[in-house]
Amino acid sequence: MKVALSIPDELFESAETLVKRLGVSRSRLYATALADYVAKHRGRKTTERLNAVYATESGRLDPAVRRAQRRSLEPDTW
């Protein structure tokens, strides 16, 4: 899909320099940058949701689980 957008001149010039250095097309550079940005923010939303869930939960282990873990870590004789 083709789109038209406006960006600051300085950012455009930096992108043009990067296009030449990487040897990719302008379209490829912009598409890759946008895909990275979208992926980064998608992950951020997941983190925010997990933080909201765990904010209401106690971080303490159930005593029975703690005892089971302790037993599993008792020293073994080799």
Rosetta silent file (secondary structure, phi, psi, omega in degrees, C-alpha in Angstrom):
SEQUENCE: MKVALSIPDELFESAETLVKRLGVSRSRLYATALADYVAKHRGRKTTERLNAVYATESGRLDPAVRRAQRRSLEPDTW
SCORE:     score description
SCORE:     0.000 S_00000001
   1 L     0.000  140.215  176.916    0.000    0.000    0.000 S_00000001
   2 L   -97.129  141.048  176.455    1.238    3.467   -0.767 S_00000001
   3 L  -137.556  156.189  173.332    0.924    6.260    1.767 S_00000001
   4 L  -115.262  135.632  179.071    1.975    9.877    1.940 S_00000001
   5 L  -147.080  163.614  179.676    3.267   11.280    5.181 S_00000001
   6 L  -113.851  133.643  175.899    5.171   14.247    6.526 S_00000001
   7 L  -136.105  157.723  178.806    8.334   13.959    8.603 S_00000001
   8 L   -61.298  146.059 -179.505   10.877   16.537    9.731 S_00000001
   9 H   -54.277  -43.195 -177.837   13.611   17.307    7.187 S_00000001
  10 H   -61.850  -41.982  178.320   16.365   16.225    9.560 S_00000001
  11 H   -65.192  -41.009  178.195   14.748   12.811   10.101 S_00000001
  12 H   -60.190  -46.527 -179.589   14.296   12.379    6.344 S_00000001
  13 H   -62.941  -40.346  177.116   17.968   13.173    5.697 S_00000001
  14 H   -62.651  -40.983  178.449   19.058   10.719    8.394 S_00000001
  15 H   -65.141  -40.366  178.514   16.864    8.051    6.828 S_00000001
  16 H   -62.700  -40.548  177.223   18.321    8.758    3.386 S_00000001
  17 H   -62.926  -42.256  179.812   21.832    8.356    4.771 S_00000001
  18 H   -66.683  -39.254  176.978   20.842    5.059    6.379 S_00000001
  19 H   -56.469  -46.060 -179.056   19.235    3.822    3.143 S_00000001
  20 H   -67.111  -41.987 -178.268   22.518    4.380    1.324 S_00000001
  21 H   -66.699  -40.751 -178.257   24.608    2.815    4.075 S_00000001
  22 H   -83.019  -19.875 -178.312   22.410   -0.287    4.357 S_00000001
  23 L    70.823   35.504  177.750   21.801   -0.606    0.628 S_00000001
  24 L  -117.726  165.451  178.127   18.039   -0.992    1.032 S_00000001
  25 L   -76.267  158.893  175.918   15.172    0.866   -0.546 S_00000001
  26 H   -59.231  -42.974  179.735   13.498    3.750    1.231 S_00000001
  27 H   -60.276  -41.981 -179.889   10.260    1.737    1.313 S_00000001
  28 H   -63.782  -43.339  179.657   12.060   -1.204    2.940 S_00000001
  29 H   -60.977  -49.069 -178.349   13.619    1.037    5.586 S_00000001
  30 H   -65.924  -39.990  179.415   10.324    2.693    6.500 S_00000001
  31 H   -65.116  -42.163  179.374    8.402   -0.601    6.511 S_00000001
  32 H   -65.564  -43.928  179.770   11.015   -2.257    8.741 S_00000001
  33 H   -62.555  -42.133  179.806   11.099    0.698   11.123 S_00000001
  34 H   -67.303  -40.507  178.044    7.318    0.759   11.376 S_00000001
  35 H   -62.249  -42.558  177.809    7.123   -3.014   11.943 S_00000001
  36 H   -62.706  -42.113 -179.272    9.700   -2.738   14.757 S_00000001
  37 H   -64.363  -44.731  179.376    7.803    0.128   16.357 S_00000001
  38 H   -63.395  -44.296  179.743    4.486   -1.723   16.223 S_00000001
  39 H   -62.297  -40.760  179.484    6.044   -4.901   17.673 S_00000001
  40 H   -60.959  -43.700 -177.960    7.654   -2.935   20.495 S_00000001
  41 H   -76.266  -27.687  174.888    4.353   -1.374   21.494 S_00000001
  42 H   -64.042  -44.011  178.131    2.456   -4.638   21.205 S_00000001
  43 H   -64.564  -35.900  179.729    4.861   -6.138   23.753 S_00000001
  44 H   -63.939  -38.690  179.449    4.461   -3.128   26.013 S_00000001
  45 H   -65.998  -39.346  177.020    0.691   -3.662   26.162 S_00000001
  46 H   -61.774  -44.318  179.065    1.233   -7.300   27.141 S_00000001
  47 H   -61.899  -42.200  178.916    3.604   -6.215   29.906 S_00000001
  48 H   -62.165  -40.616  178.641    1.075   -3.680   31.176 S_00000001
  49 H   -64.991  -43.951  178.650   -1.633   -6.359   31.297 S_00000001
  50 H   -63.948  -41.024  177.843    0.614   -8.785   33.176 S_00000001
  51 H   -61.085  -39.224  179.211    1.614   -6.069   35.624 S_00000001
  52 H   -64.893  -41.269  179.256   -2.064   -5.316   36.282 S_00000001
  53 H   -65.110  -49.416 -175.223   -2.813   -8.983   36.981 S_00000001
  54 H   -75.426  -14.167  177.302    0.174   -9.508   39.256 S_00000001
  55 H   -68.101  -25.127 -178.930   -0.376   -6.229   41.100 S_00000001
  56 L   -95.357   -4.881 -177.827   -3.412   -7.799   42.764 S_00000001
  57 L  -102.544  146.231  175.051   -1.694  -11.087   43.600 S_00000001
  58 L   -73.441  143.565  178.064    0.502  -11.817   46.576 S_00000001
  59 L   -89.269    0.409 -177.137    4.089  -12.614   45.718 S_00000001
  60 L   -82.862  143.292  176.737    4.391  -15.006   48.628 S_00000001
  61 L   -80.100  146.983  172.549    4.570  -18.728   48.078 S_00000001
  62 L   -61.701  137.212 -178.461    2.056  -21.019   49.651 S_00000001
  63 H   -55.186  -36.825  179.618    3.740  -22.677   52.677 S_00000001
  64 H   -65.808  -39.221  177.806    3.109  -26.166   51.262 S_00000001
  65 H   -66.312  -41.785  179.182    4.802  -25.213   47.991 S_00000001
  66 H   -61.091  -43.105  178.662    7.712  -23.716   49.892 S_00000001
  67 H   -63.945  -42.080  179.405    8.171  -26.935   51.901 S_00000001
  68 H   -63.123  -39.830  177.616    8.035  -29.040   48.736 S_00000001
  69 H   -64.646  -43.365 -179.571   10.675  -26.851   47.125 S_00000001
  70 H   -61.562  -43.020  178.973   12.895  -27.067   50.170 S_00000001
  71 H   -62.805  -37.429 -177.949   12.630  -30.872   50.203 S_00000001
  72 H   -71.165  -15.626 -178.842   13.529  -31.037   46.524 S_00000001
  73 L  -103.125    7.028  178.726   16.693  -29.060   47.209 S_00000001
  74 L   -63.048  144.995 -175.601   18.040  -31.187   50.056 S_00000001
  75 L   -62.018  140.502  175.912   21.613  -32.225   49.424 S_00000001
  76 L  -100.433  149.875  172.792   22.167  -35.504   47.628 S_00000001
  77 L   -95.365  132.641 -177.047   25.046  -37.815   48.297 S_00000001
  78 L   -96.110    0.000    0.000   26.924  -38.672   45.173 S_00000001
